[in-house]
């Protein structure tokens, strides 16, 4: 496998990052993960917009974001075996500098790493029958809207889920269910689709935004409210959304059935429509790319 690191395409086992890199020392950086279907990158532009916002918030130069699409296309050429189903991983840190909490002065070049990695789909039963989850206290910082590489609380929460034999850990903050350790969360309450509002307490996922848009187009009433734990017994459906989880039903929470213990009708409706969303977005991206190429050629 070839990867991109600081301007070079090198075999993955030869890629080297300095021990003085601030991503290694301080988790001082951001990352993005995009899904690749049949050689095409899904929703790349919104992912890049979010990365640009994160870098800007961390005061890391964001110019490299403009180069990511071309880097990704080159990696797909260099790694043709990854074309069918893969993940595009992008990480940018502040760079390597002597260890000090304050930003290096003068600034150092950011460390830029991009890789295309084969991905195995989750078992079909996860989507057809649903998965289990547990609730955990949210001990994360107040800027979860930045897709930071500082993921230790998420790692610890997901490990708890793993040890409990379930798929995901769902964070509870101030008595409300807000999102998962590596996914956003939706629930059906009073016949409406609920999800926590965008804030510093959640990462507003790219797939989450698509679900909101498509649900409204389908005539589903959407409420951007977190689900109160005091009303969890009234929730008839839960599902996760994310780049790799897509739309995944949660049918058991803390050992108790959600609704009747099977994926509900709204979850099934959105999940069944998901493949067509992929086709539509990829077709639109291909058409847009062709139009830009034509303009450049002329």
FITI-337475 format. One record per residue (C-alpha): x, y, z negated. Coordinates in steps of 0.5 Angstrom, whole numbers, padded with zeros to 4 digits, always signed. Layout:
BEGIN
XYZ...
***
This chain:
BEGIN
+0000+0000+0000+0002+0007+0002+0001+0013-0003+0002+0020-0002+0006+0024-0007+0009+0031-0007+0009+0031+0001+0011+0024+0002+0008+0018+0004+0011+0012+0000+0010+0005-0002+0006+0005-0008+0011+0001-0012+0017+0006-0010+0013+0012-0012+0016+0016-0018+0013+0021-0023+0018+0025-0028+0018+0024-0035+0017+0031-0036+0011+0032-0032+0005+0035-0036+0000+0030-0034+0004+0025-0037+0006+0029-0043-0001+0033-0044-0006+0030-0040-0005+0037-0036-0009+0036-0030-0015+0034-0026-0017+0028-0022-0023+0026-0017-0025+0019-0014-0029+0019-0008-0032+0013-0005-0030+0010+0002-0035+0006+0006-0033+0003+0013-0027+0008+0014-0031+0014+0012-0030+0018+0006-0037+0020+0002-0038+0027+0000-0031+0029+0000-0033+0036+0001-0037+0037-0006-0031+0033-0009-0026+0038-0007-0030+0044-0009-0031+0041-0016-0023+0039-0016-0022+0047-0014-0026+0049-0019-0023+0045-0024-0016+0047-0022-0018+0054-0022-0020+0053-0029-0014+0050-0031-0010+0056-0028-0006+0051-0023-0006+0053-0016-0011+0050-0012-0009+0051-0005-0007+0043-0004-0014+0042-0004-0015+0045+0003-0010+0039+0005-0013+0033+0002-0018+0031+0008-0012+0031+0012-0008+0027+0007-0014+0022+0006-0014+0021+0013-0007+0019+0014-0007+0014+0008-0013+0011+0012-0009+0010+0018-0003+0007+0014-0007+0003+0010-0012+0000+0015-0014-0006+0010-0018-0001+0005-0022+0001+0011-0029-0003+0009-0030-0001+0001-0025+0003-0002-0024+0009-0007-0020+0015-0005-0016+0017-0012-0013+0024-0012-0010+0027-0018-0006+0034-0019-0002+0036-0025+0001+0042-0027+0008+0039-0025+0014+0037-0029+0018+0042-0034+0021+0042-0041+0016+0040-0046+0013+0046-0049+0005+0047-0050+0005+0054-0046+0005+0054-0039+0012+0054-0036+0015+0060-0034+0016+0061-0028+0011+0056-0025+0013+0050-0023+0010+0046-0017+0004+0042-0018+0005+0034-0018+0000+0032-0013-0002+0024-0012-0007+0021-0007-0008+0014-0006-0013+0009-0002-0015+0003-0007-0019-0003-0005-0025-0004-0009-0029-0010-0011-0037-0008-0011-0040-0009-0017-0045-0016-0017-0051-0015-0014-0055-0017-0020-0052-0011-0024-0057-0007-0019-0062-0012-0018-0063-0014-0025-0060-0008-0029-0055-0008-0034-0054-0006-0042-0051+0000-0045-0050+0002-0052-0050+0009-0056-0044+0012-0059-0043+0019-0062-0040+0024-0057-0033+0026-0060-0030+0029-0053-0028+0037-0052-0033+0042-0050-0031+0043-0043-0033+0036-0040-0035+0040-0034-0027+0039-0032-0026+0033-0029-0019+0032-0033-0015+0027-0034-0015+0027-0041-0020+0021-0042-0018+0018-0049-0025+0019-0052-0028+0016-0046-0023+0010-0046-0025+0009-0053-0032+0009-0052-0032+0004-0046-0028-0001-0050-0033-0001-0055-0038-0003-0049-0034-0008-0047-0033-0011-0054-0041-0011-0054-0041-0015-0048-0045-0009-0044-0043-0005-0038-0043+0002-0041-0043+0007-0047-0048+0013-0047-0046+0019-0051-0050+0022-0056-0049+0029-0058-0054+0033-0063-0059+0028-0063-0059+0027-0055-0057+0022-0050-0053+0026-0045-0049+0021-0040-0044+0015-0040-0037+0014-0041-0036+0014-0034-0043+0016-0031-0048+0021-0031-0055+0018-0034-0062+0019-0032-0069+0017-0036-0076+0017-0034-0080+0020-0040-0087+0022-0039-0087+0020-0032-0082+0025-0030-0074+0024-0029-0070+0027-0034-0063+0028-0034-0058+0033-0038-0057+0040-0036-0050+0042-0033-0046+0045-0038-0039+0044-0042-0042+0038-0045-0043+0033-0039-0039+0032-0032-0044+0034-0027-0043+0029-0022-0043+0029-0015-0048+0023-0014-0052+0026-0020-0053+0032-0015-0055+0028-0010-0060+0024-0014-0063+0031-0016-0064+0033-0009-0067+0027-0006-0071+0026-0012-0074+0033-0011-0075+0031-0004-0079+0025-0005-0084+0029-0010-0081+0026-0016-0082+0031-0022-0075+0033-0025-0073+0036-0031-0066+0038-0033-0067+0036-0040-0063+0031-0045-0067+0025-0047-0068+0026-0055-0066+0020-0059-0072+0021-0063-0076+0019-0057-0072+0014-0054-0078+0009-0055-0082+0012-0050-0077+0012-0045-0079+0007-0039-0073+0007-0035-0066+0009-0035-0061+0009-0030-0053+0011-0029-0051+0015-0023-0044+0015-0020-0039+0015-0015-0038+0007-0016-0044+0006-0020-0048+0009-0015-0055+0008-0018-0055+0002-0023-0061+0001-0028-0060+0000-0035-0065-0005-0038-0063-0006-0045-0060+0000-0050-0057-0002-0057-0060-0009-0056-0067-0007-0055-0071-0007-0048-0072-0001-0044-0079+0000-0042-0081-0008-0040-0074-0010-0039-0073-0009-0032-0071-0004-0027-0077+0001-0026-0081+0004-0020-0077+0010-0020-0070+0007-0021-0072+0002-0015-0075+0007-0011-0068+0011-0011-0064+0005-0011-0067+0003-0005-0066+0009-0001-0059+0010-0003-0056+0006+0003-0060+0011+0008-0057+0017+0004-0050+0014+0005-0051+0014+0013-0054+0021+0013-0049+0024+0010-0043+0020+0013-0047+0022+0020-0047+0029+0018-0040+0029+0016-0038+0026+0023-0042+0031+0027-0039+0037+0023-0032+0034+0024-0033+0033+0031-0036+0040+0032-0030+0043+0028-0025+0039+0033-0028+0042+0039-0028+0049+0037-0020+0048+0035-0019+0045+0042-0023+0050+0046
***
